[in-house]
């Protein structure tokens, strides 16, 4: 399954921990606070559990969004994006 993980985290320490966890689970950075990966639902749930264990601030938010590959092929991009990073992977946007 394709997943996007998108976050809005105020503390650098927490933000860095989440980014590190994403990379450890095979996500790659699409934008500063946006990652994507093609991983199993089980691995995604494991990552979500690890993120839940972190102390998020009152206004912090993490989205994990599943998406099928055919839905992702209908993506629409506005502005600047290095499409080669997206083309070379079969991923979708994820958030929680």
Secondary structure by P-SEA (a helix, b strand, c coil): cbbbbbbbcccaaaaaaaaaaaaaabbbbccccbbbbbccaaaaaaaaaaaaaccccccbbbbbbbbcaaaaaacccccccaaaaaaacbbbbbcc
